[in-house]
């Protein structure tokens, strides 16, 4: 979107944020690279710890995907959009959603990844505070192999979430939208960035399974 077409409130918010919201040494490309490099390292480590012994252990690949999808939905709906969780609410609802509205969804440069990608402390929270207990519980109940399978799928889910969410904020003419699935997900995500809809609809980003299950799937 040309800068002249940005709503004045969004333009002002972006200018104010860029003037004081992050270090002048910040690099959006490095932020994305290091996030994915970290996730890849965890996944590779997980594979070094695993040896599938039975077919039923592979069932936890889709099972963990569904669990991760529900966790994404619950965290997004009931943590990031609830004012009682002040830090999460500020970072997501007050900053991310006013930096990117449905009328101004696209980044102007890769520096805007600062308001798209998770911060390091958020990554630590979601993987180790929320995810790790789930991985350990599944491993305790179903065996160590299942624990590592769930770990690999869970971390991979995070990595794909970051990639897809970033794509949702790229310009429409970007080459990634040669893939129909990404065009659909960007449109789906754009409805969530409507300030009148954001607390009620389209909380999934990677795959709208939970939105369908819980009746919050919105489309015109």
C-alpha positions in Angstrom: 0.0 0.0 0.0 1.4 3.4 -0.9 2.2 5.5 2.2 -0.2 8.2 1.0 -3.1 5.7 1.2 -2.5 4.9 4.9 -5.2 6.1 7.3 -3.8 9.2 9.2 -4.2 7.4 12.6 -2.1 4.5 11.4 0.5 6.7 9.8 0.9 8.7 13.0 1.0 5.6 15.2 3.7 4.1 13.0 5.8 7.3 13.0 5.6 7.6 16.8 6.5 3.9 17.3 9.4 4.0 14.9 10.8 7.1 16.6 11.0 5.3 20.0 9.7 1.8 19.8 12.9 -0.1 19.1 16.7 0.2 18.8 18.1 1.9 15.7 20.3 -1.2 15.4 17.3 -3.5 14.9 17.1 -5.6 11.8 13.8 -7.2 10.8 15.6 -9.7 8.5 17.9 -10.8 11.3 14.9 -11.0 13.7 13.2 -13.4 11.3 16.3 -15.4 10.5 17.3 -15.9 14.1 13.8 -16.8 15.1 13.7 -19.6 12.5 17.3 -20.6 13.1 16.5 -21.1 16.8 13.4 -23.1 16.0 15.3 -25.2 13.4 18.0 -25.9 16.0 15.4 -27.2 18.5 13.8 -29.4 15.9 17.1 -30.9 14.8 18.0 -31.5 18.4 14.6 -33.2 18.8 15.3 -35.5 15.9 18.6 -36.6 17.4 16.7 -37.8 20.5 14.0 -39.8 18.7 13.6 -43.2 17.2 10.1 -44.2 16.2 9.4 -47.7 17.5 5.7 -48.2 16.6 3.2 -46.8 14.1 0.9 -45.5 16.8 3.6 -43.0 17.9 3.2 -41.3 14.6 -0.4 -40.6 15.4 0.8 -37.9 17.8 2.0 -35.8 14.8 -1.6 -34.8 13.9 -2.7 -34.9 17.6 0.1 -32.5 18.6 -0.8 -30.3 15.6 -4.4 -30.1 16.8 -3.3 -29.4 20.4 -1.0 -26.6 19.2 -3.8 -25.1 17.1 -6.1 -25.0 20.1 -3.3 -23.5 22.3 -2.7 -20.8 19.6 -6.4 -20.1 19.5 -6.9 -19.9 23.3 -3.8 -17.8 23.9 -4.7 -15.4 21.1 -8.3 -15.1 22.1 -8.1 -15.1 25.9 -4.6 -13.8 26.6 -3.6 -11.4 23.8 -7.0 -9.7 23.7 -7.8 -9.4 27.4 -6.8 -6.2 29.1 -6.2 -7.9 32.4 -3.1 -9.4 30.9 -1.5 -6.0 30.6 1.8 -6.7 28.9 0.3 -9.2 26.3 -2.6 -6.9 25.7 -0.4 -3.9 25.1 2.0 -5.7 22.8 -0.7 -7.3 20.7 -4.0 -5.4 20.9 -2.8 -1.9 21.4 0.4 -2.0 19.3 0.1 -4.8 16.7 -3.5 -4.1 15.9 -3.2 -0.4 15.6 0.1 -0.6 13.7 -1.7 -2.9 11.2 -5.4 -2.4 10.7 -7.5 -4.2 8.0 -7.1 -1.1 5.9 -3.3 -1.0 6.4 -2.3 -4.6 6.9 1.0 -4.5 5.0 4.5 -3.6 6.2 6.3 -0.7 4.6 9.8 -2.2 5.2 11.3 -5.2 6.9 11.9 -3.0 10.0 8.1 -3.4 10.6 8.8 -7.0 11.4 9.3 -5.7 14.9 5.6 -5.5 15.3 4.9 -8.8 13.5 7.3 -11.3 14.9 7.4 -12.6 18.5 9.9 -11.1 20.8 12.5 -13.4 22.4 10.7 -13.4 25.8 7.4 -14.3 24.1 9.0 -17.2 22.2 10.5 -18.4 25.5 7.0 -18.1 27.2 5.1 -20.0 24.5 7.6 -22.8 23.9 8.9 -23.4 27.4 6.2 -22.1 29.8 3.2 -23.3 27.8 4.6 -25.9 25.4 7.1 -27.7 27.6 4.6 -28.9 30.2 2.5 -30.4 27.4 5.5 -32.2 25.9 6.5 -33.5 29.3 3.0 -34.7 30.1 2.6 -36.5 26.8 6.0 -38.1 27.3 5.2 -39.2 30.8 1.9 -40.8 29.8 2.8 -42.3 26.4 6.6 -42.6 26.5 9.7 -40.6 25.7 9.3 -41.0 22.0 5.9 -39.4 22.0 7.2 -36.6 24.2 9.9 -35.8 21.6 7.5 -36.1 18.7 5.2 -33.6 20.3 8.2 -31.3 21.0 9.2 -31.4 17.3 5.7 -30.8 16.1 5.1 -28.0 18.6 8.3 -26.1 17.8 7.6 -26.6 14.0 4.1 -25.2 14.5 5.7 -22.0 16.1 8.1 -21.7 13.2 5.4 -22.0 10.5 3.2 -19.6 12.5 5.9 -17.0 12.3 6.4 -17.5 8.5 2.7 -17.5 7.7 2.0 -14.5 10.0 4.8 -12.6 8.3 3.4 -13.4 4.9 0.0 -12.1 5.9 1.6 -8.7 6.4 3.5 -8.6 3.0 2.3 -6.6 0.1 -0.3 -8.3 -2.2 2.1 -8.3 -5.1 4.7 -10.3 -3.3 5.7 -13.6 -4.9 4.5 -15.7 -2.0 0.9 -15.0 -3.0 1.4 -17.2 -6.0 0.3 -19.9 -3.5 -3.5 -19.8 -3.1 -3.3 -21.0 0.5 -1.3 -17.9 1.5 -3.7 -15.6 -0.3 -6.6 -17.2 1.6 -4.8 -16.9 4.9 -4.0 -13.3 4.4 -7.6 -12.5 3.6 -8.7 -14.6 6.6 -6.2 -12.7 8.8 -7.2 -9.3 7.5 -10.7 -9.7 8.9 -9.2 -10.3 12.4 -7.4 -6.9 12.0 -10.7 -5.1 11.6 -10.8 -3.3 15.0 -14.6 -4.1 15.3 -13.9 -7.9 14.7 -10.6 -8.5 16.4 -11.9 -9.6 19.8 -14.5 -12.0 18.3 -13.3 -13.6 15.1 -10.4 -15.4 13.3 -7.9 -16.1 16.1 -6.0 -18.8 14.2 -3.3 -17.7 11.8 -1.6 -20.9 10.6 -4.8 -23.0 10.0 -8.4 -21.9 11.0 -9.3 -25.3 12.6 -10.2 -24.0 16.1 -12.1 -21.0 14.7 -14.3 -23.4 12.8 -14.7 -25.7 15.9 -15.5 -22.9 18.3 -17.7 -20.8 15.9 -15.5 -17.8 15.5 -14.7 -18.3 11.8 -15.6 -15.1 9.9 -15.7 -14.4 6.2 -17.7 -12.1 4.0 
